[in-house]
């Protein structure tokens, strides 16, 4: 059995750690354009990740897509017929995670390139 002091210390640390995480929160539809998802944003331990859900046959007129849901902002701009530029920003208190990059459709599959900053 763990000593009582150790148990009390563990109980004190858990709420503190929860202040710095997104609790594994998942936004199923963070950005939507017409009938398809443009981006899926996953928030896990303070990191924002963007995954493409753009389908090859989906219509996209090239206008800028911006949607805020919770503390997430997503912008998607079409570069050409098969490429999009995206910016995803997730905030939790004073912490912020940003990912920028391009989504390219090749052979029916989406390939995402980009970089993340905190």
C-alpha positions in Angstrom: 0.0 0.0 0.0 1.3 3.4 -0.9 2.2 5.7 2.0 -0.4 8.4 2.7 1.9 11.3 1.9 2.6 9.9 -1.6 -1.2 9.4 -2.3 -1.9 13.0 -1.2 0.9 14.3 -3.5 -0.5 12.3 -6.4 -4.0 13.7 -5.8 -2.5 17.3 -5.8 -0.6 16.8 -9.1 -3.5 15.4 -11.2 -5.6 18.6 -11.2 -2.5 20.7 -12.0 -1.6 18.5 -15.0 -5.2 18.8 -16.3 -4.8 22.6 -16.6 -2.2 22.1 -19.3 -3.9 19.5 -21.4 -6.9 19.3 -23.8 -8.1 16.1 -22.1 -7.9 14.3 -25.4 -10.8 16.4 -26.8 -11.6 15.6 -30.4 -13.5 17.9 -32.7 -15.2 15.6 -35.3 -16.2 18.5 -37.6 -13.9 21.4 -37.0 -14.4 22.9 -40.4 -17.1 22.1 -43.0 -17.5 23.4 -46.5 -20.8 22.5 -48.1 -21.3 18.7 -47.6 -17.7 17.6 -46.8 -15.2 18.2 -44.1 -12.2 20.3 -45.0 -10.2 19.6 -41.9 -10.4 17.4 -38.9 -8.6 18.9 -35.8 -7.5 16.6 -33.0 -6.5 18.2 -29.7 -4.4 15.9 -27.6 -2.2 17.1 -24.7 -2.0 20.6 -26.1 -1.0 19.7 -29.7 -3.1 20.6 -32.7 -3.1 18.2 -35.6 -4.9 18.7 -38.9 -6.0 15.8 -41.0 -7.5 16.1 -44.4 -11.0 14.9 -45.1 -11.2 16.5 -48.5 -12.6 14.2 -51.1 -11.4 14.3 -54.7 -14.9 14.7 -56.1 -15.9 17.4 -53.6 -16.7 20.9 -55.0 -14.5 23.7 -53.6 -14.9 27.2 -55.1 -11.6 28.6 -53.8 -13.0 30.9 -51.2 -11.5 31.1 -47.7 -13.1 28.9 -45.1 -12.9 30.0 -41.5 -14.7 28.5 -38.6 -14.2 28.8 -34.9 -15.4 26.0 -32.6 -14.4 26.1 -29.0 -10.9 27.4 -29.1 -10.0 26.3 -32.5 -9.7 28.4 -35.7 -9.2 26.9 -39.1 -8.5 28.6 -42.4 -8.4 26.8 -45.7 -7.4 28.4 -49.1 -7.3 26.6 -52.4 -4.0 26.9 -54.2 -4.9 25.0 -57.3 -7.1 22.1 -58.5 -5.4 19.5 -56.2 -3.8 21.6 -53.4 -5.0 23.6 -50.4 -3.2 25.7 -47.8 -4.4 25.4 -44.2 -3.8 27.0 -40.9 -5.1 25.5 -37.6 -4.8 27.3 -34.3 -5.8 25.7 -31.0 -5.8 27.7 -27.7 -6.0 26.6 -24.1 -5.5 29.4 -21.6 -2.2 31.1 -22.5 -1.0 28.1 -24.4 -1.3 28.0 -28.2 -0.5 25.4 -30.8 -0.5 26.2 -34.5 -0.1 24.0 -37.6 0.3 25.3 -41.1 0.8 23.4 -44.3 -0.6 22.1 -47.6 -3.0 19.3 -48.4 -2.4 17.7 -51.8 -4.6 15.1 -53.5 -2.6 12.4 -55.4 -4.1 9.3 -56.7 -7.3 9.8 -54.6 -5.3 10.1 -51.4 -4.6 13.2 -49.4 -1.0 14.0 -48.4 -0.5 16.6 -45.7 2.8 18.5 -45.3 3.3 21.2 -42.7 4.9 22.3 -39.5 3.7 22.8 -36.0 4.6 25.5 -33.5 3.6 26.1 -29.9 
